[in-house]
Structure formats: structure tokens, C-alpha cells
């Protein structure tokens, strides 16, 4: 868990240890870790249940794993976790700061259910990891 907390805190700028401890202690939540060669971490996701659906938050897939099916591997792990609990709907929280994750999910057959729209001054193209916020983040 310390590796995942550090990874999320570096990406989000928020203190995450309480959120991750809660996810580990709550039976309706789990942490997924995508391992690379050796001891490296190439991705993670926090799975929890909210209003009768599975909610995937704090989604992170490194640039190295993004091209090798890292996102699909995390989604399959999340799907198995939710199906074991009788949940057939998976929701992913996204941010508009980097549209690559949204595009990747659309390519996998995801649909938009709810969108919060804001004015954006400029769009920056990013080449780093795919990143979705923790489900409890507001903004």
C-alpha cells in the first residue's frame, strides 16, 4: 500500500493514506495494483461500491503499460471484483485535463452517463500516464 499511496499523492497532490486505508478496511472496496517487471508498479485502481454500482477511482496506468493493455488488465480485475458482489455496472470518474483516458474507455465500449462541463482555457497534450481522479474528489 505505501507504494500506491505515494504514487497517487505524487499524481494528485492530495494526502491519500486515509482514503487507501479506508478502501482496505471496507469489505465493499479493494485496491488493484498492476505490476511490471521486477518490483515496479505500472498501474493501480481503487474499486468501491456506490449507489448499487461499481465505482473505479484513482485510476493510474503508466505510459509504459498504457500501450501494453494495462488499462484493460485493471478493468478486468475491477470487473471480476464487482461481479463477485453482484454488481453489473462499472463507473469510472474522469477528468477533462487529459482526454486520452476518456478516448481509451470509449474504444473499450464505455459510454458517457454524466458530464460536468467547465470552460477550459487551453488544452495541453500530455504524454505521461493515463490518470483518473479518486472517486471522492470534487472540482
N, C-alpha and C positions, 0 to 999 in steps of 0.2 A: 503493500500500500504506500509506503513512503515515496517510491518512485513515481507512482501515479499522481499522488498529491503534488509533488514537485513539478511534474510535467504540466499539470493543469494550472498550477499557480503561475508558472512561467508564461503560459499562453494567455491566461485570463487576467492576471494581475490581482485576483481576489484570494483571500485566505480560504483554503478548501478543506483542511483537515476535518473540521466538524461535519461537513457535508459527506465526506467519504466515510467517516466513522459511522454516521447515521445509516448510510447505504449498506455497510457491512453488518450492522446490528438489526436492520429491519428485514423481516422474512420476505417482504414483497419487493425487495431490491437486491441488486448484486452489482459487482464490478467485473468488467471484462477487460482482459489485457491481451494485446496482440504482441507476441514475442517474435523477435527476429533472430538472426544468427547469434550464437553465444548467449549472452545475458542482456542483449539490447531490447528495448521496448519500442515497438513500431506503431502502437496504437492502443486506444482504450475507449471504454464507454461505460456510463453509469446507467443501469436499467432500473426503472422503478414503475410502480403502478399508480395511475392517476385517473380517477373517474371511469373505471372499468376498461381502461386501455393501457397498453404498454407504452411507456414514455422513455425515449432514449435521449440522454443528456450527457453533456461533457464528452461529446464525441470527438476523437482525435485520431487521425491517420497520418503518419509521417509521409513526407514526399517520396521516400524510398518504397514504402508499402502501398502508396496510392495507386501506383501503376502495376502492382502485383496482386490485386484482389484483396487488399487489406480491408477496405470498406465492406466488401461482400462477406468476408470472414467474420467481421464484427456483427454485421446484420444477421447472419445465420446463427451466431451464438445468442444474440438477443431474441431472435425468433424462437429458438428452442427453449429458452428460459420462460418466455411468455406463454408458449403453447402448453408447457407443463403446468401452468397455472390457469389454463382455460381462457386465456386472452388471445383473441384472433386479430386484434388491430394494433399496429405499431405506429406511434407518432414520433417524429424527430423534430426537435427545435433547431431552427437555423438562424443565421444572421445574414444580413444583406451585404456585409462588408467584403465578402468573398463568395461569389456566386458559383464557384466550382463544385462545392459540396451539393448545392441545390441541383445543379445540372447532372451530377453523378447519380443522385437519387431519382431524378426524373428518368434517366436512362435505365434504371432498375425497375421502373414501373410505379414509383411513388406518385401521389397526386397532392396538390395543394388543398388543404382544408381551410386554413385560416391564415390570413396575412395581415401584418401590421405594416402600414406604409408610412414612410417618412421621406422628407426631402433629403436628397443626398447631394452634397456639393461637388464631389468628384469621385470617380471610380478608379481605384487603384488595382492594377493587375498584380496578383500575387503568385509566387511560385513555390511557396513553402507548403506546410502541411494542410490537409483538409481539417477544418475545425468547426464544431457546433457548440453552442454555449450550454452550460449546465441548465437543466430544465427550470430551476428556481430563479434564474437571472431575469431581471426585468430591465427594460431600457427604452 
